[in-house]
Amino acid sequence: MAKYSGRGGGFGGGANMQQLMKQAQKMQQDMARAQEELAETEVVATAGGGMLEIVMTCDRQLVSIKIKPEAVDPDDVEMLEDMLIAGFNEASKLVEQEQERVMGPYSSQMGGLF
C-alpha cells in the first residue's frame, strides 16, 4: 500500500512545484512580450498587380489602404471590391504566418509544461 508523506502535494516535492511556477511565470512574461511585438509589427499586402496596398498590424488592426487612382473605374466597382477582398485576405494570411513564427515556440512549450 502506498503511503502519503504529506510533503510536496504528490507532484514531486515543493521545490519542483516552485520551479514549475517560475517556468510558467517566465513563459507568461515572454508571451506578453511576443504579443506586444506582434502589435507593433506590420505586414504589407498588395493586390491587382500593385494597384492596391493594405497595411495591417499582426494583432489584426488595419493601418492603411492605398488605392492607385487608375484602379478606380466607376464603371467597374466590382473589380475594386475584388481587389480589396484579395488584399485583405493576403494581409490576413501574412499576419497568421507572423503570429505562428512569433508565438509558435510557446505552443510547444505549453505542451511540455502541462
Secondary structure, DSSP 4 states (H G I P E B T S, - for coil): -----SSGGGTT-HHHHHHHHHHHHHHHHHHHHHHHHHHH-EEEEEETTTTEEEEEETTS-EEEEEE-GGG--TT-HHHHHHHHHHHHHHHHHHHHHHHHHHHHHHHHHHHHH-
